[in-house]
Amino acid sequence: MTRDARPDGTLPARLHPILVRDHQFATAGFGRRGLDAREVRRFLLRVALELASLHQEVTRLIEENTKLKRLLRDRRSAQANRPQW
């Protein structure tokens, strides 16, 4: 079982920027010290921006990979159709 797996062995849904940006932390109970809400929000925004950047990079790489696979397939097809001397 991976570190992020739930007790039943399933994995949680992928983390997306909007989930991080909109996450709400519970407030500390009476007489307890809580977190600095501004600091938490700044951190969540930072994480969301990083995730957005990573998601964009993954999308770009997937598109590039698809393009390269298509080019390779076309080149192989063209070579296979060339007359052999």
ABEGO torsion letter per residue (X at the ends): XBAABBAAGBBBBBBBAAAAAABBBBBBBBGBBBBBAAAAAAAAAAAAAAAAAAAAAAAAAAAAAAAAAAAAAAAAAAAAABBBX
